[in-house]
Amino acid sequence: FSDGGVHSHYKHLFALLELAKKQDVKQVYVHAFLD
């Protein structure tokens, strides 16, 4: 995550995980690219 939220923000990840939960997705894989 970028400090300024330019490239990404931790809230994006949590929102995607919450959406997956609501859609009853059984498994989620996170492939993070770190600077």
ChimeraX attribute file (.defattr): number of C-alpha atoms within 10 A of each C-alpha:
attribute: neighborCount
match mode: 1-to-1
recipient: residues
	/A:1	16
	/A:2	11
	/A:3	9
	/A:4	8
	/A:5	11
	/A:6	8
	/A:7	8
	/A:8	12
	/A:9	13
	/A:10	11
	/A:11	11
	/A:12	12
	/A:13	13
	/A:14	11
	/A:15	11
	/A:16	12
	/A:17	15
	/A:18	13
	/A:19	12
	/A:20	14
	/A:21	13
	/A:22	9
	/A:23	9
	/A:24	9
	/A:25	11
	/A:26	7
	/A:27	7
	/A:28	10
	/A:29	5
	/A:30	7
	/A:31	6
	/A:32	7
	/A:33	6
	/A:34	6
	/A:35	5
